[in-house]
Amino acid sequence: MGSIRRDALGLALFLTAPLTFAQPRRMPPAGEAPTDAASPTAAFQQAEARTHFQTGVQHYQAGRFTEAIAEFQTAHRLFASPTILFNLAQAFRSDGQLSSAITTFRRYVSENPRITPTQRDDIEGVIREIEATRAVLSFEVEPAGAEISLDGRVLGTSPLPRGVEVISGSHEIAITLALHEPSSQTINVHAHERRLFQTNLHPVDLNARLVVNVQPAEAEITLDGAPVGHGTYDQHVLPGPHQLAFAAPGYLPRSESVTVRTLSEESVRVTLDARAVSLFTRWYFWAAVGGVIAVGATLAVVLNPIEPTAIPGNGTPQSVQSVLSW
């Protein structure tokens, strides 16, 4: 069993070469004529199958086993190949779908005319090992949408649609969700055990979101007594009541109370009112007032002639000319 157990993917890649030259022809459905392997259609399908196969290998190497399974299945539909079946079985096995892995390994053995006795023994050994040690691990995680990882591999988000088949032994479980405290735990699973893993993630402190927009854009925003910016504010905050204040030169100040619920978002839009400007503060008012004063002074002189005033001295009193006599 060593060649498969030590480097299963290496064996899968080693068997890639016969994909083009040594694969059995696909058997057509009943009532249809056999497809000539040398026909243009068959050649096209074979080339397309190779593309999906190689993409599946890339996904497998990157640990994306679900994607690898889909690519290998597509490749095998296009071009029946024991090599593709072997890779598909390995992907099922790595993805925790052990029952599907056993079925596919057996198909590989039965449909591969070139399998050697050593390879057959290795695969039968792997099948016996899976059957003897496999267990089923199920998850109940709250709240929904939490990402569940097993041994560093993402299984999906809660609630998972199915249990995960695993080999007995130690497994590392990690649960994460935005705005919640992550959870990680190592568990030991026994052969043939059906194990349920349950956890409830707790929200972190800053799990509410507050979005503020104010006009004019230069207006200062104050949150709970502390300046937090101008024009816009978008941050996670503690859930509960908050006090907002807005101020800008030339505008009336304003305050708003807002309550943000746990794990929710609250939006606030504010438009400040411009201050009413007094007539006495405008330049043209005082320019007009100055003009009125000047005109008034002129009219006062014109309409109020200077009365003749006697000049002290001998003889007939002298008189001066009035303004009107000029």
C-alpha positions as CSV (number, residue, x, y, z in Angstrom):
1,M,0.0,0.0,0.0
2,G,3.0,2.3,0.3
3,S,3.0,3.8,-3.2
4,I,-0.5,5.3,-2.7
5,R,-0.3,6.1,1.0
6,R,3.1,7.9,0.7
7,D,2.2,10.1,-2.2
8,A,-1.2,9.6,-3.6
9,L,-1.2,12.7,-5.8
10,G,2.2,11.7,-7.2
11,L,0.7,8.5,-8.5
12,A,-2.3,10.4,-9.9
13,L,0.1,12.7,-11.8
14,F,2.3,9.8,-12.9
15,L,-0.7,8.2,-14.6
16,T,-1.6,11.4,-16.5
17,A,0.5,10.3,-19.5
18,P,-1.7,7.5,-20.7
19,L,-4.7,9.9,-20.9
20,T,-4.1,10.6,-24.5
21,F,-2.7,7.3,-25.8
22,A,-3.9,4.4,-23.7
23,Q,-7.5,5.1,-22.7
24,P,-10.4,2.8,-23.6
25,R,-12.9,4.2,-26.0
26,R,-16.1,5.6,-24.6
27,M,-19.0,3.1,-25.1
28,P,-21.9,4.9,-26.8
29,P,-25.5,4.7,-25.4
30,A,-27.7,1.9,-26.7
31,G,-28.9,2.4,-30.2
32,E,-26.0,4.8,-31.2
33,A,-23.1,3.9,-33.4
34,P,-19.6,3.7,-31.8
35,T,-17.6,6.9,-31.9
36,D,-14.4,6.7,-33.8
37,A,-11.6,7.7,-31.5
38,A,-9.8,9.3,-34.5
39,S,-12.8,11.4,-35.5
40,P,-12.6,15.2,-35.2
41,T,-15.4,15.2,-32.5
42,A,-13.6,12.6,-30.4
43,A,-10.4,14.5,-30.7
44,F,-12.1,17.7,-29.6
45,Q,-13.7,16.0,-26.6
46,Q,-10.4,14.4,-25.6
47,A,-8.6,17.8,-25.8
48,E,-11.4,19.4,-23.8
49,A,-11.2,16.6,-21.2
50,R,-7.5,17.1,-20.8
51,T,-8.1,20.8,-20.1
52,H,-10.6,20.0,-17.4
53,F,-8.3,17.3,-16.0
54,Q,-5.3,19.6,-15.7
55,T,-7.5,22.3,-14.1
56,G,-8.7,19.7,-11.6
57,V,-5.1,18.8,-10.8
58,Q,-4.4,22.4,-10.1
59,H,-7.4,22.7,-7.8
60,Y,-6.3,19.5,-6.0
61,Q,-2.8,20.8,-5.5
62,A,-4.2,24.1,-4.1
63,G,-6.4,22.2,-1.6
64,R,-9.6,23.2,-3.5
65,F,-11.0,19.6,-3.5
66,T,-14.6,20.5,-4.2
67,E,-13.6,22.3,-7.4
68,A,-11.2,19.5,-8.3
69,I,-14.1,17.0,-8.0
70,A,-16.2,19.0,-10.4
71,E,-13.4,19.3,-13.0
72,F,-12.6,15.6,-12.8
73,Q,-16.2,14.6,-13.2
74,T,-16.5,16.9,-16.3
75,A,-13.4,15.5,-17.8
76,H,-14.6,11.9,-17.3
77,R,-17.9,12.7,-18.9
78,L,-16.1,13.9,-22.0
79,F,-13.5,11.1,-22.1
80,A,-13.8,8.0,-20.0
81,S,-10.4,7.3,-18.5
82,P,-9.2,5.2,-15.5
83,T,-6.6,8.0,-14.8
84,I,-9.4,10.5,-14.3
85,L,-11.3,8.1,-12.1
86,F,-8.2,7.7,-9.9
87,N,-7.8,11.4,-9.5
88,L,-11.6,11.8,-8.8
89,A,-11.3,9.1,-6.1
90,Q,-8.4,10.9,-4.5
91,A,-10.4,14.2,-4.6
92,F,-13.4,12.6,-2.9
93,R,-11.1,11.1,-0.3
94,S,-9.4,14.5,0.5
95,D,-12.8,16.2,0.6
96,G,-14.1,13.8,3.2
97,Q,-16.5,12.1,0.9
98,L,-15.2,8.7,1.8
99,S,-18.1,6.6,0.6
100,S,-17.8,8.2,-2.9
101,A,-14.0,7.7,-2.7
102,I,-14.4,4.0,-2.1
103,T,-16.9,3.6,-5.0
104,T,-14.7,5.5,-7.4
105,F,-11.5,3.6,-6.4
106,R,-13.4,0.4,-7.1
107,R,-14.5,1.7,-10.5
108,Y,-10.8,2.6,-11.2
109,V,-9.8,-1.0,-10.5
110,S,-12.5,-2.6,-12.6
111,E,-12.2,-0.2,-15.6
112,N,-8.4,0.0,-15.8
113,P,-7.2,-2.9,-18.0
114,R,-3.6,-1.8,-17.4
115,I,-3.6,-1.9,-13.6
116,T,-0.7,-3.9,-12.2
117,P,-1.2,-6.4,-9.3
118,T,0.8,-4.1,-7.0
119,Q,-1.4,-1.1,-7.8
120,R,-4.5,-3.2,-7.3
121,D,-3.2,-4.4,-3.9
122,D,-2.4,-0.8,-2.9
123,I,-5.9,0.5,-3.8
124,E,-7.6,-2.4,-2.1
125,G,-5.5,-1.6,1.0
126,V,-6.6,2.0,0.9
127,I,-10.3,1.0,0.6
128,R,-9.9,-1.4,3.6
129,E,-8.3,1.4,5.6
130,I,-11.1,3.9,4.9
131,E,-13.8,1.3,5.7
132,A,-12.1,0.3,9.0
133,T,-11.5,3.8,10.3
134,R,-14.0,6.2,8.8
135,A,-16.3,8.2,11.0
136,V,-18.9,10.9,10.4
137,L,-18.6,14.4,11.8
138,S,-21.6,16.8,11.7
139,F,-21.8,20.5,12.7
140,E,-24.3,22.7,14.4
141,V,-23.0,26.2,14.4
142,E,-24.8,29.4,15.3
143,P,-25.3,31.9,13.8
144,A,-25.8,30.9,10.2
145,G,-23.1,31.9,7.7
146,A,-20.1,31.0,9.9
147,E,-17.2,29.5,7.9
148,I,-16.3,26.0,9.1
149,S,-12.8,24.7,8.5
150,L,-11.5,21.2,9.2
151,D,-7.8,20.6,9.4
152,G,-7.1,23.8,7.6
153,R,-9.6,23.0,4.8
154,V,-12.8,25.1,4.4
155,L,-15.9,22.9,4.4
156,G,-18.4,25.6,3.8
157,T,-20.6,27.9,5.8
158,S,-23.2,26.9,8.5
159,P,-25.5,25.2,8.2
160,L,-23.6,22.5,6.3
161,P,-25.9,20.4,4.2
162,R,-24.3,17.1,5.1
163,G,-22.0,15.4,7.6
164,V,-18.3,15.0,6.8
165,E,-16.7,11.6,6.7
166,V,-13.3,11.6,8.3
167,I,-10.6,9.2,9.2
168,S,-10.4,8.4,12.9
169,G,-7.9,10.5,14.9
170,S,-7.2,14.1,15.8
171,H,-8.8,16.9,13.9
172,E,-8.6,20.6,14.1
173,I,-11.9,22.6,13.8
174,A,-12.0,26.4,13.2
175,I,-15.1,28.5,13.0
176,T,-15.0,32.2,11.9
177,L,-17.6,34.8,11.2
178,A,-17.3,38.6,10.8
179,L,-17.9,40.6,13.9
180,H,-17.8,37.5,16.1
181,E,-15.2,35.9,18.2
182,P,-13.6,33.0,16.4
183,S,-13.7,29.5,17.8
184,S,-11.1,26.7,17.4
185,Q,-10.9,23.3,19.0
186,T,-9.1,20.0,18.5
187,I,-11.2,16.9,18.8
188,N,-10.5,13.1,18.6
189,V,-12.8,11.0,16.5
190,H,-13.0,7.2,16.8
191,A,-13.6,4.7,14.1
192,H,-17.2,4.3,13.0
193,E,-18.2,7.2,15.4
194,R,-20.9,9.7,14.4
195,R,-19.8,12.9,16.1
196,L,-21.8,16.1,16.5
197,F,-19.8,19.3,16.9
198,Q,-21.8,22.2,18.4
199,T,-20.8,25.8,19.0
200,N,-22.3,29.3,19.3
201,L,-20.1,32.2,18.3
202,H,-20.3,35.3,20.4
203,P,-20.4,38.8,18.9
204,V,-17.3,41.0,19.4
205,D,-17.7,44.4,21.1
206,L,-17.6,46.6,18.1
207,N,-20.3,44.7,16.1
208,A,-22.5,47.5,15.0
209,R,-21.9,49.8,12.1
210,L,-22.7,53.6,12.0
211,V,-22.7,55.5,8.7
212,V,-23.0,59.3,8.8
213,N,-23.2,61.8,5.9
214,V,-23.6,65.5,6.5
215,Q,-23.8,68.6,4.3
216,P,-21.9,70.8,3.9
217,A,-19.0,68.4,3.5
218,E,-16.7,70.5,5.7
219,A,-19.0,70.1,8.7
220,E,-17.3,68.5,11.7
221,I,-18.8,65.4,13.1
222,T,-18.6,64.7,16.8
223,L,-19.5,61.2,18.2
224,D,-20.2,60.9,21.9
225,G,-18.2,64.1,22.5
226,A,-15.2,63.2,20.4
227,P,-14.5,64.7,16.9
228,V,-14.4,61.8,14.3
229,G,-14.1,63.6,11.0
230,H,-15.7,65.9,8.5
231,G,-18.6,65.2,6.0
232,T,-18.7,61.4,6.4
233,Y,-18.1,58.7,9.0
234,D,-18.3,55.0,8.5
235,Q,-17.0,52.8,11.3
236,H,-17.9,49.9,13.6
237,V,-19.2,51.0,17.0
238,L,-20.5,49.5,20.2
239,P,-24.2,48.7,19.9
240,G,-26.5,51.0,21.8
241,P,-27.3,54.7,22.0
242,H,-24.9,57.3,20.6
243,Q,-25.0,61.1,20.4
244,L,-24.0,62.9,17.2
245,A,-23.2,66.6,16.9
246,F,-22.5,68.7,13.7
247,A,-21.0,72.1,13.3
248,A,-19.7,74.2,10.4
249,P,-19.0,78.0,10.0
250,G,-22.0,79.9,8.7
251,Y,-24.4,77.1,9.7
252,L,-26.5,76.4,12.7
253,P,-25.2,73.6,14.9
254,R,-27.2,70.4,15.2
255,S,-27.3,67.3,17.3
256,E,-28.9,63.9,16.7
257,S,-29.4,60.8,18.9
258,V,-29.1,57.4,17.3
259,T,-29.3,53.9,18.6
260,V,-27.5,51.1,16.7
261,R,-28.6,47.5,17.3
262,T,-26.3,44.6,17.7
263,L,-25.0,43.2,14.4
264,S,-26.8,45.9,12.4
265,E,-26.1,49.1,10.5
266,E,-27.6,52.5,11.1
267,S,-27.4,55.4,8.6
268,V,-27.7,59.1,9.4
269,R,-28.0,61.9,6.8
270,V,-28.0,65.5,8.0
271,T,-28.1,68.8,6.1
272,L,-27.3,71.8,8.3
273,D,-29.3,75.0,8.0
274,A,-27.4,78.2,7.1
275,R,-27.4,81.0,9.7
276,A,-29.7,84.0,9.0
277,V,-27.3,86.9,8.4
278,S,-28.4,90.2,10.1
279,L,-28.8,93.3,7.8
280,F,-26.5,95.2,10.2
281,T,-23.6,92.9,9.3
282,R,-23.7,93.4,5.6
283,W,-21.3,95.9,3.9
284,Y,-23.8,97.3,1.5
285,F,-26.1,98.2,4.5
286,W,-23.4,100.4,6.0
287,A,-22.4,101.8,2.6
288,A,-26.0,102.9,2.2
289,V,-26.1,104.3,5.7
290,G,-23.0,106.3,5.0
291,G,-24.5,107.7,1.8
292,V,-27.6,108.7,3.6
293,I,-25.6,110.5,6.3
294,A,-23.6,112.4,3.7
295,V,-26.7,113.5,1.8
296,G,-28.4,114.5,5.0
297,A,-25.5,116.7,6.0
298,T,-25.5,118.4,2.7
299,L,-29.2,119.1,2.7
300,A,-28.9,120.4,6.3
301,V,-26.4,123.0,5.1
302,V,-28.5,124.0,2.1
303,L,-31.8,124.2,3.8
304,N,-30.5,126.0,6.9
305,P,-28.8,129.3,5.7
306,I,-26.4,131.0,8.1
307,E,-28.0,134.0,9.8
308,P,-26.2,137.4,9.5
309,T,-24.1,138.1,12.5
310,A,-23.2,141.6,13.6
311,I,-19.5,142.5,13.5
312,P,-18.4,144.4,16.5
313,G,-17.0,147.8,15.8
314,N,-17.8,151.5,15.0
315,G,-20.5,152.6,12.6
316,T,-23.3,150.7,11.0
317,P,-23.1,147.0,11.9
318,Q,-21.7,144.9,9.1
319,S,-23.4,141.8,7.9
320,V,-22.1,138.7,6.3
321,Q,-23.5,136.9,3.3
322,S,-25.6,134.0,3.7
323,V,-25.1,130.8,1.8
324,L,-28.1,131.5,-0.3
325,S,-26.6,134.8,-1.5
326,W,-23.4,133.2,-2.9
